[in-house]
Amino acid sequence: MELDFVTHVRDQVRTLLKIRCDREVPSEGAKPPFGAQLCCNDIRMTVRAGMTDVLWRWLLDQGWREVAVRPDRRRYKDIPTTYMTLLVDAVADQERARIMEVAIANAQFRPTMMADGRIVPVRRPRQKSEKGKDRET
């Protein structure tokens, strides 16, 4: 329990001091197994059965990679599984692009569950405010 507290404090200090680095995009890999997590920037989805090599190649070309970091503490917006099913069923690249656009628009942050069963409320990322903007009166 103390280690969790130390990790949490260290993480908060790193955030306050802006000691964060962007991860490099991992190299292309083999088609991931069923249940694997894929991410592209701040969007994440879970691999479903039936993903073909053609679909995997298309996802790679779009910038999707398997999440290989464990444990991954980053916050992602999750794509609903129904859209992954639609992607598997899509035939043409234009259809896949249209489905992916709608899927990303419907992606939502998932709440986090602690080891004791408590649900941590979802924190939305802060929007950068525009300083120095004139107010209309």
N, CA, C and O atoms as a GROMACS GRO file, in nm:
protein
  548
    1MET      N    1   0.082  -0.119   0.000
    1MET     CA    2   0.000   0.000   0.000
    1MET      C    3   0.087   0.126   0.000
    1MET      O    4   0.054   0.225  -0.064
    2GLU      N    5   0.200   0.120   0.073
    2GLU     CA    6   0.289   0.236   0.077
    2GLU      C    7   0.351   0.261  -0.060
    2GLU      O    8   0.372   0.376  -0.100
    3LEU      N    9   0.380   0.155  -0.132
    3LEU     CA   10   0.439   0.167  -0.265
    3LEU      C   11   0.342   0.237  -0.360
    3LEU      O   12   0.384   0.317  -0.444
    4ASP      N   13   0.212   0.207  -0.347
    4ASP     CA   14   0.113   0.274  -0.430
    4ASP      C   15   0.112   0.424  -0.402
    4ASP      O   16   0.101   0.504  -0.494
    5PHE      N   17   0.125   0.461  -0.275
    5PHE     CA   18   0.126   0.602  -0.237
    5PHE      C   19   0.250   0.671  -0.294
    5PHE      O   20   0.240   0.781  -0.348
    6VAL      N   21   0.365   0.607  -0.280
    6VAL     CA   22   0.490   0.665  -0.331
    6VAL      C   23   0.482   0.680  -0.483
    6VAL      O   24   0.523   0.782  -0.537
    7THR      N   25   0.430   0.579  -0.550
    7THR     CA   26   0.416   0.586  -0.696
    7THR      C   27   0.322   0.698  -0.735
    7THR      O   28   0.348   0.771  -0.831
    8HIS      N   29   0.212   0.712  -0.663
    8HIS     CA   30   0.115   0.818  -0.693
    8HIS      C   31   0.178   0.956  -0.673
    8HIS      O   32   0.161   1.044  -0.758
    9VAL      N   33   0.249   0.976  -0.563
    9VAL     CA   34   0.312   1.106  -0.535
    9VAL      C   35   0.418   1.135  -0.641
    9VAL      O   36   0.425   1.247  -0.692
   10ARG      N   37   0.500   1.037  -0.674
   10ARG     CA   38   0.603   1.056  -0.777
   10ARG      C   39   0.539   1.093  -0.911
   10ARG      O   40   0.589   1.180  -0.982
   11ASP      N   41   0.430   1.027  -0.944
   11ASP     CA   42   0.361   1.056  -1.070
   11ASP      C   43   0.305   1.198  -1.070
   11ASP      O   44   0.314   1.268  -1.171
   12GLN      N   45   0.249   1.242  -0.959
   12GLN     CA   46   0.195   1.378  -0.949
   12GLN      C   47   0.306   1.484  -0.958
   12GLN      O   48   0.288   1.588  -1.021
   13VAL      N   49   0.420   1.456  -0.894
   13VAL     CA   50   0.533   1.549  -0.901
   13VAL      C   51   0.584   1.560  -1.043
   13VAL      O   52   0.613   1.670  -1.091
   14ARG      N   53   0.594   1.448  -1.112
   14ARG     CA   54   0.639   1.450  -1.252
   14ARG      C   55   0.542   1.530  -1.338
   14ARG      O   56   0.583   1.600  -1.430
   15THR      N   57   0.413   1.517  -1.308
   15THR     CA   58   0.313   1.593  -1.383
   15THR      C   59   0.326   1.742  -1.356
   15THR      O   60   0.324   1.822  -1.449
   16LEU      N   61   0.341   1.780  -1.229
   16LEU     CA   62   0.354   1.922  -1.193
   16LEU      C   63   0.478   1.985  -1.254
   16LEU      O   64   0.474   2.100  -1.297
   17LEU      N   65   0.588   1.911  -1.257
   17LEU     CA   66   0.712   1.964  -1.312
   17LEU      C   67   0.722   1.946  -1.464
   17LEU      O   68   0.823   1.982  -1.525
   18LYS      N   69   0.618   1.890  -1.522
   18LYS     CA   70   0.612   1.865  -1.667
   18LYS      C   71   0.729   1.779  -1.715
   18LYS      O   72   0.788   1.803  -1.821
   19ILE      N   73   0.761   1.678  -1.634
   19ILE     CA   74   0.866   1.583  -1.672
   19ILE      C   75   0.795   1.466  -1.739
   19ILE      O   76   0.778   1.360  -1.678
   20ARG      N   77   0.756   1.486  -1.858
   20ARG     CA   78   0.689   1.381  -1.936
   20ARG      C   79   0.752   1.375  -2.073
   20ARG      O   80   0.790   1.478  -2.129
   21CYS      N   81   0.765   1.257  -2.126
   21CYS     CA   82   0.818   1.242  -2.262
   21CYS      C   83   0.716   1.166  -2.344
   21CYS      O   84   0.650   1.073  -2.297
   22ASP      N   85   0.704   1.207  -2.468
   22ASP     CA   86   0.618   1.135  -2.560
   22ASP      C   87   0.688   1.005  -2.599
   22ASP      O   88   0.808   1.002  -2.625
   23ARG      N   89   0.610   0.900  -2.602
   23ARG     CA   90   0.666   0.773  -2.645
   23ARG      C   91   0.682   0.774  -2.795
   23ARG      O   92   0.601   0.831  -2.868
   24GLU      N   93   0.786   0.710  -2.841
   24GLU     CA   94   0.804   0.694  -2.985
   24GLU      C   95   0.705   0.590  -3.035
   24GLU      O   96   0.667   0.499  -2.961
   25VAL      N   97   0.666   0.603  -3.159
   25VAL     CA   98   0.575   0.505  -3.217
   25VAL      C   99   0.652   0.374  -3.232
   25VAL      O  100   0.757   0.372  -3.295
   26PRO      N  101   0.599   0.265  -3.175
   26PRO     CA  102   0.669   0.137  -3.187
   26PRO      C  103   0.675   0.092  -3.333
   26PRO      O  104   0.596   0.135  -3.417
   27SER      N  105   0.770   0.006  -3.360
   27SER     CA  106   0.781  -0.045  -3.496
   27SER      C  107   0.664  -0.140  -3.526
   27SER      O  108   0.598  -0.190  -3.435
   28GLU      N  109   0.642  -0.161  -3.653
   28GLU     CA  110   0.534  -0.249  -3.694
   28GLU      C  111   0.565  -0.391  -3.651
   28GLU      O  112   0.679  -0.437  -3.660
   29GLY      N  113   0.462  -0.459  -3.603
   29GLY     CA  114   0.482  -0.596  -3.558
   29GLY      C  115   0.384  -0.691  -3.623
   29GLY      O  116   0.308  -0.654  -3.713
   30ALA      N  117   0.387  -0.814  -3.577
   30ALA     CA  118   0.296  -0.916  -3.628
   30ALA      C  119   0.154  -0.887  -3.581
   30ALA      O  120   0.133  -0.812  -3.486
   31LYS      N  121   0.058  -0.948  -3.647
   31LYS     CA  122  -0.082  -0.929  -3.610
   31LYS      C  123  -0.102  -0.973  -3.465
   31LYS      O  124  -0.064  -1.085  -3.429
   32PRO      N  125  -0.161  -0.887  -3.382
   32PRO     CA  126  -0.176  -0.920  -3.240
   32PRO      C  127  -0.284  -1.026  -3.217
   32PRO      O  128  -0.372  -1.044  -3.302
   33PRO      N  129  -0.277  -1.096  -3.105
   33PRO     CA  130  -0.376  -1.200  -3.076
   33PRO      C  131  -0.509  -1.139  -3.030
   33PRO      O  132  -0.518  -1.020  -3.002
   34PHE      N  133  -0.611  -1.223  -3.023
   34PHE     CA  134  -0.742  -1.183  -2.974
   34PHE      C  135  -0.728  -1.125  -2.832
   34PHE      O  136  -0.661  -1.184  -2.747
   35GLY      N  137  -0.792  -1.012  -2.808
   35GLY     CA  138  -0.790  -0.950  -2.676
   35GLY      C  139  -0.678  -0.849  -2.655
   35GLY      O  140  -0.677  -0.781  -2.553
   36ALA      N  141  -0.586  -0.838  -2.748
   36ALA     CA  142  -0.476  -0.742  -2.734
   36ALA      C  143  -0.530  -0.600  -2.748
   36ALA      O  144  -0.633  -0.577  -2.811
   37GLN      N  145  -0.458  -0.505  -2.687
   37GLN     CA  146  -0.496  -0.365  -2.693
   37GLN      C  147  -0.415  -0.295  -2.801
   37GLN      O  148  -0.293  -0.310  -2.808
   38LEU      N  149  -0.484  -0.219  -2.886
   38LEU     CA  150  -0.419  -0.138  -2.988
   38LEU      C  151  -0.440   0.008  -2.954
   38LEU      O  152  -0.545   0.044  -2.900
   39CYS      N  153  -0.342   0.093  -2.984
   39CYS     CA  154  -0.359   0.235  -2.957
   39CYS      C  155  -0.304   0.318  -3.072
   39CYS      O  156  -0.215   0.276  -3.146
   40CYS      N  157  -0.360   0.436  -3.084
   40CYS     CA  158  -0.315   0.536  -3.180
   40CYS      C  159  -0.337   0.670  -3.112
   40CYS      O  160  -0.451   0.713  -3.095
   41ASN      N  161  -0.229   0.735  -3.073
   41ASN     CA  162  -0.235   0.859  -2.994
   41ASN      C  163  -0.308   0.831  -2.863
   41ASN      O  164  -0.261   0.751  -2.783
   42ASP      N  165  -0.423   0.896  -2.839
   42ASP     CA  166  -0.494   0.876  -2.713
   42ASP      C  167  -0.619   0.789  -2.729
   42ASP      O  168  -0.706   0.790  -2.643
   43ILE      N  169  -0.627   0.714  -2.838
   43ILE     CA  170  -0.741   0.627  -2.865
   43ILE      C  171  -0.694   0.482  -2.853
   43ILE      O  172  -0.584   0.448  -2.895
   44ARG      N  173  -0.781   0.397  -2.795
   44ARG     CA  174  -0.744   0.256  -2.776
   44ARG      C  175  -0.862   0.168  -2.815
   44ARG      O  176  -0.978   0.207  -2.799
   45MET      N  177  -0.832   0.049  -2.867
   45MET     CA  178  -0.936  -0.049  -2.895
   45MET      C  179  -0.881  -0.188  -2.868
   45MET      O  180  -0.760  -0.210  -2.860
   46THR      N  181  -0.974  -0.283  -2.854
   46THR     CA  182  -0.940  -0.421  -2.824
   46THR      C  183  -0.959  -0.505  -2.949
   46THR      O  184  -1.060  -0.492  -3.018
   47VAL      N  185  -0.863  -0.592  -2.978
   47VAL     CA  186  -0.870  -0.679  -3.095
   47VAL      C  187  -0.979  -0.783  -3.073
   47VAL      O  188  -0.986  -0.847  -2.968
   48ARG      N  189  -1.063  -0.798  -3.173
   48ARG     CA  190  -1.170  -0.898  -3.170
   48ARG      C  191  -1.137  -1.010  -3.268
   48ARG      O  192  -1.050  -0.996  -3.354
   49ALA      N  193  -1.208  -1.121  -3.253
   49ALA     CA  194  -1.189  -1.235  -3.342
   49ALA      C  195  -1.224  -1.196  -3.485
   49ALA      O  196  -1.316  -1.116  -3.507
   50GLY      N  197  -1.155  -1.251  -3.578
   50GLY     CA  198  -1.185  -1.228  -3.718
   50GLY      C  199  -1.103  -1.118  -3.783
   50GLY      O  200  -1.125  -1.086  -3.900
   51MET      N  201  -1.008  -1.059  -3.710
   51MET     CA  202  -0.926  -0.954  -3.771
   51MET      C  203  -0.831  -1.019  -3.874
   51MET      O  204  -0.752  -1.107  -3.840
   52THR      N  205  -0.843  -0.974  -3.996
   52THR     CA  206  -0.762  -1.032  -4.105
   52THR      C  207  -0.626  -0.963  -4.114
   52THR      O  208  -0.603  -0.859  -4.053
   53ASP      N  209  -0.536  -1.023  -4.191
   53ASP     CA  210  -0.406  -0.962  -4.215
   53ASP      C  211  -0.422  -0.832  -4.293
   53ASP      O  212  -0.344  -0.738  -4.273
   54VAL      N  213  -0.522  -0.825  -4.381
   54VAL     CA  214  -0.546  -0.703  -4.459
   54VAL      C  215  -0.590  -0.590  -4.366
   54VAL      O  216  -0.544  -0.476  -4.381
   55LEU      N  217  -0.680  -0.620  -4.272
   55LEU     CA  218  -0.724  -0.518  -4.176
   55LEU      C  219  -0.607  -0.474  -4.088
   55LEU      O  220  -0.593  -0.354  -4.061
   56TRP      N  221  -0.524  -0.567  -4.044
   56TRP     CA  222  -0.409  -0.532  -3.960
   56TRP      C  223  -0.312  -0.441  -4.036
   56TRP      O  224  -0.260  -0.345  -3.980
   57ARG      N  225  -0.288  -0.472  -4.163
   57ARG     CA  226  -0.199  -0.388  -4.245
   57ARG      C  227  -0.259  -0.248  -4.259
   57ARG      O  228  -0.186  -0.150  -4.253
   58TRP      N  229  -0.392  -0.238  -4.277
   58TRP     CA  230  -0.458  -0.108  -4.289
   58TRP      C  231  -0.445  -0.030  -4.158
   58TRP      O  232  -0.418   0.090  -4.160
   59LEU      N  233  -0.464  -0.098  -4.044
   59LEU     CA  234  -0.450  -0.031  -3.914
   59LEU      C  235  -0.306   0.017  -3.893
   59LEU      O  236  -0.284   0.126  -3.841
   60LEU      N  237  -0.208  -0.065  -3.933
   60LEU     CA  238  -0.068  -0.023  -3.922
   60LEU      C  239  -0.042   0.103  -4.005
   60LEU      O  240   0.027   0.195  -3.960
   61ASP      N  241  -0.098   0.108  -4.124
   61ASP     CA  242  -0.081   0.225  -4.211
   61ASP      C  243  -0.146   0.349  -4.151
   61ASP      O  244  -0.103   0.461  -4.178
   62GLN      N  245  -0.250   0.329  -4.068
   62GLN     CA  246  -0.318   0.442  -4.003
   62GLN      C  247  -0.246   0.485  -3.875
   62GLN      O  248  -0.284   0.586  -3.815
   63GLY      N  249  -0.143   0.410  -3.831
   63GLY     CA  250  -0.067   0.448  -3.712
   63GLY      C  251  -0.102   0.369  -3.588
   63GLY      O  252  -0.053   0.402  -3.480
   64TRP      N  253  -0.183   0.266  -3.598
   64TRP     CA  254  -0.221   0.184  -3.483
   64TRP      C  255  -0.110   0.085  -3.451
   64TRP      O  256  -0.050   0.025  -3.540
   65ARG      N  257  -0.083   0.070  -3.321
   65ARG     CA  258   0.019  -0.025  -3.275
   65ARG      C  259  -0.033  -0.096  -3.150
   65ARG      O  260  -0.122  -0.046  -3.081
   66GLU      N  261   0.021  -0.214  -3.123
   66GLU     CA  262  -0.017  -0.288  -3.004
   66GLU      C  263   0.044  -0.220  -2.881
   66GLU      O  264   0.160  -0.177  -2.885
   67VAL      N  265  -0.033  -0.210  -2.773
   67VAL     CA  266   0.017  -0.152  -2.648
   67VAL      C  267   0.108  -0.257  -2.586
   67VAL      O  268   0.062  -0.363  -2.544
   68ALA      N  269   0.237  -0.227  -2.580
   68ALA     CA  270   0.334  -0.326  -2.532
   68ALA      C  271   0.386  -0.292  -2.393
   68ALA      O  272   0.460  -0.370  -2.335
   69VAL      N  273   0.348  -0.176  -2.339
   69VAL     CA  274   0.398  -0.134  -2.208
   69VAL      C  275   0.305  -0.186  -2.100
   69VAL      O  276   0.185  -0.161  -2.105
   70ARG      N  277   0.359  -0.258  -2.004
   70ARG     CA  278   0.280  -0.310  -1.894
   70ARG      C  279   0.344  -0.265  -1.764
   70ARG      O  280   0.465  -0.282  -1.753
   71PRO      N  281   0.277  -0.212  -1.667
   71PRO     CA  282   0.140  -0.164  -1.677
   71PRO      C  283   0.137  -0.030  -1.750
   71PRO      O  284   0.226   0.053  -1.734
   72ASP      N  285   0.035  -0.010  -1.829
   72ASP     CA  286   0.021   0.114  -1.905
   72ASP      C  287  -0.070   0.207  -1.827
   72ASP      O  288  -0.191   0.184  -1.820
   73ARG      N  289  -0.013   0.312  -1.768
   73ARG     CA  290  -0.091   0.403  -1.684
   73ARG      C  291  -0.150   0.519  -1.761
   73ARG      O  292  -0.217   0.604  -1.703
   74ARG      N  293  -0.126   0.523  -1.890
   74ARG     CA  294  -0.180   0.634  -1.968
   74ARG      C  295  -0.331   0.621  -1.980
   74ARG      O  296  -0.386   0.511  -1.975
   75ARG      N  297  -0.396   0.737  -1.997
   75ARG     CA  298  -0.542   0.738  -2.011
   75ARG      C  299  -0.576   0.743  -2.160
   75ARG      O  300  -0.526   0.827  -2.235
   76TYR      N  301  -0.661   0.653  -2.198
   76TYR     CA  302  -0.703   0.645  -2.336
   76TYR      C  303  -0.855   0.659  -2.345
   76TYR      O  304  -0.927   0.631  -2.249
   77LYS      N  305  -0.900   0.703  -2.461
   77LYS     CA  306  -1.042   0.694  -2.493
   77LYS      C  307  -1.060   0.560  -2.562
   77LYS      O  308  -0.990   0.529  -2.659
   78ASP      N  309  -1.154   0.480  -2.513
   78ASP     CA  310  -1.176   0.348  -2.570
   78ASP      C  311  -1.284   0.351  -2.676
   78ASP      O  312  -1.390   0.412  -2.658
   79ILE      N  313  -1.256   0.284  -2.787
   79ILE     CA  314  -1.353   0.270  -2.894
   79ILE      C  315  -1.449   0.157  -2.855
   79ILE      O  316  -1.403   0.050  -2.814
   80PRO      N  317  -1.580   0.178  -2.867
   80PRO     CA  318  -1.675   0.069  -2.837
   80PRO      C  319  -1.649  -0.053  -2.926
   80PRO      O  320  -1.612  -0.040  -3.042
   81THR      N  321  -1.669  -0.171  -2.869
   81THR     CA  322  -1.638  -0.296  -2.940
   81THR      C  323  -1.723  -0.315  -3.065
   81THR      O  324  -1.681  -0.385  -3.158
   82THR      N  325  -1.841  -0.256  -3.069
   82THR     CA  326  -1.925  -0.272  -3.188
   82THR      C  327  -1.856  -0.216  -3.312
   82THR      O  328  -1.874  -0.268  -3.422
   83TYR      N  329  -1.778  -0.110  -3.296
   83TYR     CA  330  -1.709  -0.051  -3.411
   83TYR      C  331  -1.596  -0.140  -3.459
   83TYR      O  332  -1.566  -0.145  -3.578
   84MET      N  333  -1.531  -0.211  -3.367
   84MET     CA  334  -1.427  -0.305  -3.408
   84MET      C  335  -1.489  -0.418  -3.491
   84MET      O  336  -1.430  -0.463  -3.589
   85THR      N  337  -1.609  -0.462  -3.452
   85THR     CA  338  -1.680  -0.564  -3.529
   85THR      C  339  -1.713  -0.513  -3.669
   85THR      O  340  -1.700  -0.586  -3.767
   86LEU      N  341  -1.756  -0.386  -3.678
   86LEU     CA  342  -1.785  -0.327  -3.808
   86LEU      C  343  -1.659  -0.317  -3.893
   86LEU      O  344  -1.664  -0.338  -4.014
   87LEU      N  345  -1.546  -0.285  -3.830
   87LEU     CA  346  -1.419  -0.279  -3.904
   87LEU      C  347  -1.382  -0.416  -3.960
   87LEU      O  348  -1.334  -0.426  -4.074
   88VAL      N  349  -1.404  -0.521  -3.882
   88VAL     CA  350  -1.372  -0.656  -3.927
   88VAL      C  351  -1.459  -0.692  -4.048
   88VAL      O  352  -1.412  -0.757  -4.141
   89ASP      N  353  -1.584  -0.649  -4.045
   89ASP     CA  354  -1.677  -0.682  -4.154
   89ASP      C  355  -1.658  -0.594  -4.278
   89ASP      O  356  -1.703  -0.631  -4.386
   90ALA      N  357  -1.592  -0.479  -4.264
   90ALA     CA  358  -1.575  -0.388  -4.377
   90ALA      C  359  -1.482  -0.449  -4.481
   90ALA      O  360  -1.389  -0.522  -4.448
   91VAL      N  361  -1.510  -0.418  -4.607
   91VAL     CA  362  -1.431  -0.474  -4.717
   91VAL      C  363  -1.338  -0.369  -4.777
   91VAL      O  364  -1.219  -0.396  -4.795
   92ALA      N  365  -1.390  -0.252  -4.808
   92ALA     CA  366  -1.312  -0.148  -4.876
   92ALA      C  367  -1.244  -0.055  -4.775
   92ALA      O  368  -1.293  -0.035  -4.664
   93ASP      N  369  -1.131   0.002  -4.817
   93ASP     CA  370  -1.058   0.095  -4.731
   93ASP      C  371  -1.140   0.220  -4.701
   93ASP      O  372  -1.132   0.274  -4.591
   94GLN      N  373  -1.219   0.267  -4.798
   94GLN     CA  374  -1.302   0.386  -4.775
   94GLN      C  375  -1.407   0.357  -4.668
   94GLN      O  376  -1.437   0.444  -4.586
   95GLU      N  377  -1.462   0.238  -4.669
   95GLU     CA  378  -1.561   0.199  -4.568
   95GLU      C  379  -1.495   0.191  -4.430
   95GLU      O  380  -1.552   0.235  -4.331
   96ARG      N  381  -1.374   0.135  -4.425
   96ARG     CA  382  -1.300   0.128  -4.298
   96ARG      C  383  -1.271   0.267  -4.244
   96ARG      O  384  -1.284   0.293  -4.125
   97ALA      N  385  -1.230   0.358  -4.333
   97ALA     CA  386  -1.198   0.494  -4.290
   97ALA      C  387  -1.322   0.564  -4.234
   97ALA      O  388  -1.313   0.637  -4.135
   98ARG      N  389  -1.436   0.542  -4.297
   98ARG     CA  390  -1.561   0.603  -4.250
   98ARG      C  391  -1.599   0.547  -4.113
   98ARG      O  392  -1.637   0.622  -4.023
   99ILE      N  393  -1.589   0.415  -4.097
   99ILE     CA  394  -1.622   0.351  -3.969
   99ILE      C  395  -1.526   0.398  -3.861
   99ILE      O  396  -1.569   0.426  -3.748
  100MET      N  397  -1.397   0.408  -3.894
  100MET     CA  398  -1.298   0.451  -3.795
  100MET      C  399  -1.324   0.595  -3.751
  100MET      O  400  -1.308   0.628  -3.633
  101GLU      N  401  -1.363   0.681  -3.843
  101GLU     CA  402  -1.392   0.820  -3.809
  101GLU      C  403  -1.508   0.828  -3.710
  101GLU      O  404  -1.501   0.904  -3.613
  102VAL      N  405  -1.612   0.751  -3.734
  102VAL     CA  406  -1.728   0.749  -3.642
  102VAL      C  407  -1.688   0.686  -3.509
  102VAL      O  408  -1.731   0.733  -3.403
  103ALA      N  409  -1.607   0.581  -3.513
  103ALA     CA  410  -1.564   0.512  -3.391
  103ALA      C  411  -1.483   0.606  -3.302
  103ALA      O  412  -1.503   0.610  -3.180
  104ILE      N  413  -1.392   0.682  -3.361
  104ILE     CA  414  -1.311   0.776  -3.284
  104ILE      C  415  -1.398   0.886  -3.225
  104ILE      O  416  -1.374   0.931  -3.113
  105ALA      N  417  -1.499   0.930  -3.301
  105ALA     CA  418  -1.590   1.032  -3.250
  105ALA      C  419  -1.671   0.981  -3.131
  105ALA      O  420  -1.712   1.060  -3.046
  106ASN      N  421  -1.694   0.849  -3.123
  106ASN     CA  422  -1.772   0.790  -3.014
  106ASN      C  423  -1.686   0.731  -2.902
  106ASN      O  424  -1.739   0.673  -2.808
  107ALA      N  425  -1.555   0.745  -2.912
  107ALA     CA  426  -1.466   0.692  -2.809
  107ALA      C  427  -1.484   0.771  -2.680
  107ALA      O  428  -1.502   0.893  -2.683
  108GLN      N  429  -1.478   0.700  -2.566
  108GLN     CA  430  -1.496   0.763  -2.436
  108GLN      C  431  -1.392   0.712  -2.338
  108GLN      O  432  -1.341   0.601  -2.352
  109PHE      N  433  -1.362   0.796  -2.237
  109PHE     CA  434  -1.273   0.754  -2.131
  109PHE      C  435  -1.346   0.650  -2.046
  109PHE      O  436  -1.464   0.665  -2.016
  110ARG      N  437  -1.275   0.545  -2.009
  110ARG     CA  438  -1.332   0.439  -1.927
  110ARG      C  439  -1.294   0.463  -1.782
  110ARG      O  440  -1.178   0.497  -1.756
  111PRO      N  441  -1.386   0.446  -1.686
  111PRO     CA  442  -1.350   0.464  -1.547
  111PRO      C  443  -1.251   0.357  -1.501
  111PRO      O  444  -1.249   0.246  -1.555
  112THR      N  445  -1.170   0.390  -1.403
  112THR     CA  446  -1.070   0.299  -1.350
  112THR      C  447  -1.122   0.235  -1.223
  112THR      O  448  -1.182   0.302  -1.139
  113MET      N  449  -1.100   0.104  -1.208
  113MET     CA  450  -1.142   0.035  -1.087
  113MET      C  451  -1.020   0.001  -1.003
  113MET      O  452  -0.922  -0.053  -1.054
  114MET      N  453  -1.027   0.034  -0.875
  114MET     CA  454  -0.917   0.005  -0.783
  114MET      C  455  -0.922  -0.142  -0.742
  114MET      O  456  -1.019  -0.211  -0.771
  115ALA      N  457  -0.816  -0.190  -0.675
  115ALA     CA  458  -0.808  -0.329  -0.633
  115ALA      C  459  -0.919  -0.366  -0.534
  115ALA      O  460  -0.963  -0.480  -0.530
  116ASP      N  461  -0.964  -0.268  -0.454
  116ASP     CA  462  -1.068  -0.296  -0.356
  116ASP      C  463  -1.209  -0.279  -0.413
  116ASP      O  464  -1.307  -0.289  -0.338
  117GLY      N  465  -1.222  -0.255  -0.543
  117GLY     CA  466  -1.352  -0.248  -0.607
  117GLY      C  467  -1.408  -0.107  -0.624
  117GLY      O  468  -1.512  -0.090  -0.687
  118ARG      N  469  -1.339  -0.006  -0.568
  118ARG     CA  470  -1.387   0.131  -0.584
  118ARG      C  471  -1.362   0.178  -0.726
  118ARG      O  472  -1.260   0.144  -0.787
  119ILE      N  473  -1.454   0.257  -0.779
  119ILE     CA  474  -1.439   0.313  -0.913
  119ILE      C  475  -1.389   0.456  -0.901
  119ILE      O  476  -1.449   0.538  -0.832
  120VAL      N  477  -1.279   0.485  -0.967
  120VAL     CA  478  -1.221   0.618  -0.967
  120VAL      C  479  -1.293   0.699  -1.076
  120VAL      O  480  -1.301   0.654  -1.190
  121PRO      N  481  -1.345   0.817  -1.041
  121PRO     CA  482  -1.414   0.896  -1.143
  121PRO      C  483  -1.322   0.931  -1.259
  121PRO      O  484  -1.201   0.947  -1.242
  122VAL      N  485  -1.381   0.942  -1.376
  122VAL     CA  486  -1.306   0.975  -1.496
  122VAL      C  487  -1.268   1.122  -1.492
  122VAL      O  488  -1.354   1.208  -1.472
  123ARG      N  489  -1.139   1.149  -1.510
  123ARG     CA  490  -1.091   1.288  -1.516
  123ARG      C  491  -1.072   1.325  -1.662
  123ARG      O  492  -1.004   1.255  -1.737
  124ARG      N  493  -1.133   1.432  -1.700
  124ARG     CA  494  -1.118   1.481  -1.836
  124ARG      C  495  -0.987   1.560  -1.844
  124ARG      O  496  -0.953   1.632  -1.751
  125PRO      N  497  -0.914   1.547  -1.953
  125PRO     CA  498  -0.793   1.628  -1.969
  125PRO      C  499  -0.830   1.776  -1.973
  125PRO      O  500  -0.932   1.814  -2.031
  126ARG      N  501  -0.748   1.856  -1.912
  126ARG     CA  502  -0.775   2.000  -1.909
  126ARG      C  503  -0.757   2.060  -2.047
  126ARG      O  504  -0.664   2.026  -2.121
  127GLN      N  505  -0.848   2.150  -2.080
  127GLN     CA  506  -0.836   2.224  -2.205
  127GLN      C  507  -0.748   2.345  -2.179
  127GLN      O  508  -0.763   2.412  -2.076
  128LYS      N  509  -0.658   2.373  -2.269
  128LYS     CA  510  -0.571   2.488  -2.253
  128LYS      C  511  -0.653   2.614  -2.273
  128LYS      O  512  -0.722   2.630  -2.374
  129SER      N  513  -0.644   2.704  -2.177
  129SER     CA  514  -0.720   2.829  -2.188
  129SER      C  515  -0.642   2.928  -2.274
  129SER      O  516  -0.519   2.926  -2.278
  130GLU      N  517  -0.716   3.013  -2.339
  130GLU     CA  518  -0.654   3.114  -2.424
  130GLU      C  519  -0.634   3.240  -2.340
  130GLU      O  520  -0.729   3.312  -2.312
  131LYS      N  521  -0.510   3.264  -2.300
  131LYS     CA  522  -0.480   3.381  -2.219
  131LYS      C  523  -0.466   3.504  -2.307
  131LYS      O  524  -0.419   3.497  -2.421
  132GLY      N  525  -0.508   3.615  -2.253
  132GLY     CA  526  -0.493   3.740  -2.326
  132GLY      C  527  -0.603   3.764  -2.426
  132GLY      O  528  -0.596   3.859  -2.505
  133LYS      N  529  -0.704   3.680  -2.426
  133LYS     CA  530  -0.812   3.698  -2.521
  133LYS      C  531  -0.908   3.806  -2.468
  133LYS      O  532  -0.950   3.801  -2.353
  134ASP      N  533  -0.940   3.902  -2.554
  134ASP     CA  534  -1.027   4.011  -2.511
  134ASP      C  535  -1.166   3.960  -2.486
  134ASP      O  536  -1.218   3.877  -2.562
  135ARG      N  537  -1.228   4.010  -2.378
  135ARG     CA  538  -1.364   3.973  -2.348
  135ARG      C  539  -1.460   4.073  -2.410
  135ARG      O  540  -1.434   4.193  -2.414
  136GLU      N  541  -1.570   4.022  -2.458
  136GLU     CA  542  -1.674   4.110  -2.512
  136GLU      C  543  -1.764   4.149  -2.398
  136GLU      O  544  -1.804   4.063  -2.319
  137THR      N  545  -1.797   4.276  -2.387
  137THR     CA  546  -1.884   4.322  -2.278
  137THR      C  547  -2.013   4.377  -2.331
  137THR      O  548  -2.098   4.421  -2.254
   0.00000   0.00000   0.00000
